[in-house]
Amino acid sequence: VEHSLQGFSTCLFCYGQTGTGKTTTILGKPEPTSEQGLLLRLVTDLFQQVSILGEQVQCRVQIVEVHNERVRDLLTEGNDSQNPEV
């Protein structure tokens, strides 16, 4: 979070075999707070810090899946998700 606020590009990366809990680790559950995944916790912390600073920031999020050497954008619907710009 600190590096993001300093202007550095940051990445949350998860790697592993099918069924090992990658999605749960990244996303978790919205409630209770103790079961939130890394992404929700990081975004919450980021917005809390921005609120404290009282400044405007630009935030860009990209969520991609790499499976069988193919990259898929998980935030885009339709055929555009097949070849995202990474």
Contacts in CASP RR format, 6 or more apart in sequence:
PFRMAT RR
TARGET T0000
AUTHOR 0000-0000-0000
METHOD contacts of the structure
MODEL  1
VEHSLQGFSTCLFCYGQTGTGKTTTILGKPEPTSEQGLLLRLVTDLFQQV
SILGEQVQCRVQIVEVHNERVRDLLTEGNDSQNPEV
1 42 0 8 1.000
1 45 0 8 1.000
1 46 0 8 1.000
1 49 0 8 1.000
3 10 0 8 1.000
4 10 0 8 1.000
4 46 0 8 1.000
4 59 0 8 1.000
5 46 0 8 1.000
5 49 0 8 1.000
5 50 0 8 1.000
5 53 0 8 1.000
5 57 0 8 1.000
12 26 0 8 1.000
12 38 0 8 1.000
12 39 0 8 1.000
12 42 0 8 1.000
14 22 0 8 1.000
14 25 0 8 1.000
14 26 0 8 1.000
15 22 0 8 1.000
16 22 0 8 1.000
24 37 0 8 1.000
25 37 0 8 1.000
25 38 0 8 1.000
26 37 0 8 1.000
26 38 0 8 1.000
26 39 0 8 1.000
27 37 0 8 1.000
27 39 0 8 1.000
27 40 0 8 1.000
28 35 0 8 1.000
28 36 0 8 1.000
28 37 0 8 1.000
28 40 0 8 1.000
29 35 0 8 1.000
29 36 0 8 1.000
29 37 0 8 1.000
30 36 0 8 1.000
30 40 0 8 1.000
36 44 0 8 1.000
46 59 0 8 1.000
50 57 0 8 1.000
61 75 0 8 1.000
62 73 0 8 1.000
62 75 0 8 1.000
62 84 0 8 1.000
62 86 0 8 1.000
63 73 0 8 1.000
63 74 0 8 1.000
63 75 0 8 1.000
64 71 0 8 1.000
64 72 0 8 1.000
64 73 0 8 1.000
64 74 0 8 1.000
64 84 0 8 1.000
64 86 0 8 1.000
65 71 0 8 1.000
65 72 0 8 1.000
65 74 0 8 1.000
66 72 0 8 1.000
70 82 0 8 1.000
71 83 0 8 1.000
71 84 0 8 1.000
71 86 0 8 1.000
72 81 0 8 1.000
72 82 0 8 1.000
72 84 0 8 1.000
73 80 0 8 1.000
73 81 0 8 1.000
73 84 0 8 1.000
74 81 0 8 1.000
76 84 0 8 1.000
END
